[in-house]
């Protein structure tokens, strides 16, 4: 197994990336278009409203 004498690379600019082997840092950069799953559903709105009003009621009860 061939290992270099210097285990870090100063050009990597980050301690974690400096410890990675050369073949990992220079691997192919793949740009894959991922489909967006950011859809607002009725369950999301209901969950937000429930949390909002529960917090509002708790703060109101604490103040009163």
C-alpha positions as CSV (number, residue, x, y, z in Angstrom):
1,X,0.0,0.0,0.0
2,X,1.4,3.4,-1.0
3,X,1.0,6.2,1.5
4,X,2.3,9.7,1.2
5,X,4.5,11.2,3.9
6,X,2.2,14.2,4.3
7,X,-1.3,13.2,5.3
8,X,-2.9,16.6,4.7
9,X,-3.4,18.8,1.8
10,X,-3.2,22.6,2.3
11,X,-5.1,23.3,-0.9
12,X,-8.2,21.6,0.5
13,X,-8.9,24.6,2.8
14,X,-10.8,22.6,5.4
15,X,-9.5,20.1,8.0
16,X,-11.9,17.4,7.1
17,X,-11.3,17.7,3.3
18,X,-7.5,17.9,3.9
19,X,-7.6,14.4,5.4
20,X,-9.4,12.9,2.5
21,X,-7.4,10.9,0.0
22,X,-6.6,12.6,-3.3
23,X,-8.9,10.3,-5.4
24,X,-11.9,11.2,-3.2
25,X,-11.4,15.0,-3.5
26,X,-10.9,14.9,-7.2
27,X,-13.8,12.6,-8.0
28,X,-16.3,13.5,-10.7
29,X,-18.8,16.2,-9.7
30,X,-22.2,14.9,-10.6
31,X,-25.1,17.3,-10.9
32,X,-28.3,15.4,-10.7
33,X,-31.6,17.3,-11.0
34,X,-33.6,16.1,-8.1
35,X,-37.4,16.5,-8.2
36,X,-38.7,19.0,-5.7
37,X,-40.9,17.4,-3.0
38,X,-41.8,20.8,-1.4
39,X,-45.5,20.7,-1.5
40,X,-47.7,22.3,1.1
41,X,-50.5,19.9,2.1
42,X,-53.6,20.4,4.2
43,X,-52.0,18.3,6.9
44,X,-49.0,20.6,7.0
45,X,-51.3,23.7,7.4
46,X,-53.3,21.9,10.1
47,X,-50.2,20.9,12.0
48,X,-48.8,24.4,11.9
49,X,-52.1,25.9,13.0
50,X,-52.4,23.5,15.9
51,X,-48.9,24.2,17.1
52,X,-49.4,28.0,16.7
53,X,-52.7,28.1,18.6
54,X,-51.4,25.7,21.3
55,X,-48.4,27.9,21.9
56,X,-50.6,31.0,21.9
57,X,-52.9,29.5,24.5
58,X,-50.0,28.4,26.7
59,X,-48.4,31.9,26.6
60,X,-51.8,33.5,27.2
61,X,-52.5,31.2,30.2
62,X,-49.0,32.0,31.6
63,X,-49.5,35.7,31.3
64,X,-53.1,35.7,32.8
